[in-house]
Amino acid sequence: MITSVLVANRGEIACRIARTCRDLGIRTVAVHSDADENALHARVTDAAVRLPGAAPADTYLRGDLIVEAALASGADAVHPGYGFLSENADFARAVRDAGLVWIGPPPEAIEAMASKTRAKKLMGLEPLTSVTEADLPVLVKAAAGGGGRGMRIVRRLADLDAELTAARAEARGAFGDDEVFIEPYVEGGRHVEVQILADAHGTVWALGTRDCSLQRRHQKVIEEAPAPGLAPELEEALRSMAVRAARAVDYVGAGTVEFLVAGDRAHFLEMNTRLQVEHPVTEAVFGIDLVALQIRVAEGAALDDEPPRVRGHAIEARLYAEDPARDWAPQTGTLHRMAVPGVRLDTGYTDGDTIGVHYDPMLAKAVAHAPTRAEAIRKLAGALERAEVHGPVTNRDLLVRSLRHEEFTAARMDTGFYDRHLAVLTESAPDPYAPLAAALADAHGRSRFGGWRNLPSQPQTKRYRMAGEEHEVHYRHTRGGLAADGARVVHADAHLVILEVDGVRRRFPVARYGDEVYVGSTALAALPRFNEPTAAHAPGSLLAPMPGTVVRIAEGLTAGATVQAGQPLLWLEAMKMEHKITAPATGTVTALHAALGQQVEVGALLAVVQSTE
């Protein structure tokens, strides 16, 4: 029997594994980098071991340090979670060689399937060895790992070399392995996968299907189970192929076989020899705990001959600290408050935590389960709409609109969903009464004498920035309390404002953290009474859109170089992804301030391009 588990991961998945272990009476040990010293996963476990450094290559990818931590802490088993070393056969062997239980598939199965190139050959498929115009578009993919890192769509032959270089660099940083391969890119396909679970006694469960078609940058955003709208014959074929893949490598443990479905045909993509991020939707519809079953299988227990029956429908939405309207730019800062009512919330953050630059920007996974798909959609969209998410910009509004989009509700989505609809889904639609509610909440109790005068006075003025625009609002203190034009103030205190507009009463919960104000789901920034002088930058200045590290600079880029509009000049790495910074116009680089390896903050001056147009 396993009595103590070291979780070789961080964030949400580490917290989720620790939760199940607590329920089973198993002691837990966390590992943490210096950047994660105060992270939630290091606080909710029974013990924690430091991995010196911040970069994944120095910490969570150091299998030798993690094995040492397990032995030093008295753990008798290791759970790798997902990402990092979860699909590393050498790490699995090192864990076993140290006399510890590996809560995962055999190293031989990982070796056979963890490399996507080897997995395809095992399934009778071959990657492209050369690319011509006739092959386009193609997809460049990292052979190791997943999560969208090291993946690039190439639509022009001239871009292939640059995208191969970018994919290799990203894969090396995320997985410590820069092997990439090329395969045809299927436009308009659905991403469908099958969850499998196998024991050491020859039983393999195919736990239904999941649809994960809504993706950005090849990373999943919304997932559901079962996959809607599949013909029974196709669904059975997917389950059969998944079981065949598992049996081909004598698989033991939890894993996922992924397919791209176009029409009535299924194209094998890969097998992930680990727990998937989206495993909660399968847990919800089958009424199981996959982590608990992983532990049972690792202890040698046998599965029942048949899995439980499916009940209802489940949908999961990934809440990211990112701005979809600005090319999905990751966001950092203090997460003041996060509460999503009425649904399961798996997260690695709690109120007051800091979102840093070193790791994935996912804050949480919200999961709704209901008897039907339509009810699950309504439940999850409603919960997210009412959620309190105070801090850096997130994709919360995008998630709500995606769930309610007619293509999604009719189950007609595919992997090109955001390519088609992103502009509409990210249109700014702030509440017009939010600035007034913020001002009234701020005014509550500020006046020493109740605020009103016998003689008429000038209205009070407050200024806020909302959705990139400045808003000025006016209100008065009267004998009867606060008053404003265009709305009757029914109630106002520091946390709640009730306004009556055209006979309808609306409630506005208000929260303030310094100059950051949140009125319901609308974020505002309180502005000073008078404009303050700001630093000016020369025209053509390239400013860092996010905090990060300068990991690449275009070859030959120096002051005096001639560049074309849209030409990549340098790359920033933030939250495990590379972000390309391009020339804003055709012209000459008059200054280059960025240096390789330099850490920059949002708004830092990287370069200046003087336009010749």
Secondary structure, 3 states (H helix, E strand, C coil): CCCEEEECCCHHHHHHHHHHHHHHCCEEEEEEEHHHCCCHHHHHCCEEEEECCCCHHHCCCCHHHHHHHHHHHCCCEEECCCCCCCCCHHHHHHHHHCCCEECCCCHHHHHHHHCHHHHHHHCCCCCECCCCHHHCCEEEEECCCCCCCCCEEECCHHHHHHHHHHHHHHHHHHHCCCCEEEEECCCCCEEEEEEEEECCCCCEEEEEEEEEEEEECCEEEEEEECCCCCCHHHHHHHHHHHHHHHHHCCCCEEEEEEEEEECCEEEEEEEECCCCCCHHHHHHHHCCCHHHHHHHHHCCCCCCCCCCCCCCEEEEEEEECEEHHHCCEECCEECCEEECCCCEEEECCCCCCEECCCCCCEEEEEEEEECCHHHHHHHHHHHHHHCEEECCCCCHHHHHHHHHCHHHHCCCCCCCHHHHHHHHHCCCCCCCCHHHHHHHHHHCCCCCCCCCCCCCCCCEEEEEEECCEEEEEEEEEECCEEEECCEEEEEECCCEEEEEECCEEEEEEEEEECCEEEECCEEEEEECCCCCCCCCCCCCEEECCCCEEEEEECCCCCCCCEECCCCEEEEEEECCEEEEEECCCCEEEEEECCCCCCEECCCCEEEEEEECC
